[in-house]
Amino acid sequence: MNDYLTIADVMKILRVSRTTAYGYIRSRRLASFKVGHLVRIKADDLQRFVEGQPKKSR
């Protein structure tokens, strides 16, 4: 995994829509930062986010 992920990377990893990914960021459940106008997420922050999520039953 790269050290810094794009929104597209997060969408692919979490299998969520762009709206949902930005919703996690807006609600501050998922930490992010901006580089100019681009949003980036640290891989470690995404890992912590995933570990904190309840498991979905299939």
N, C-alpha and C positions, 0 to 999 in steps of 0.2 A: 504494500500500500504506500502511496506517496505520503509525504508529510502534510501536504495541504490539498484539500479536495474542493472541487467546484460543486455548485448546486446540482449539476447533472450527475456527478459522481454519487452524491448523497441520494438522489432520486433512484439511481440504479441499485445501490447497495441496500437501501431500505425498501425498495419497491413501492414508492409513493409518488404522488403527483407533485408537480412544481409548487402548486398552491399549498399542499400539506408540508412540504419541506420548508417553504418560507414561513408557514404558520408555526412550525417548531422554533424557528429562529426568532420570529416576532414575539412569541410567548416566552422567550429566553430559556426554553427547555434545552435547546441546542445552541451552544456557544459558536459565535462566528466573528469575523472581522472583515473589514473592507480594505482592498488594495485599489486605490483610485475609486472607480465605480463598481469594481468586481467584488463579489462576496466569496470568501474562502472559509473553510472549516478545517480545523486541525484534525488529523486522523485520530489522535488520542481523545479529543473531545467527542467525536462521533462514537468511538468505542465505549466511552463512559455513558453516553446517551443510550446506546443499544443495551448495555448491561443493566441500565436502570428501568428499561421498559418491561412491563408484564408480558409474559409469554402468551401468544395467541394460540387458541386451540384450532385445530383444523377439522 
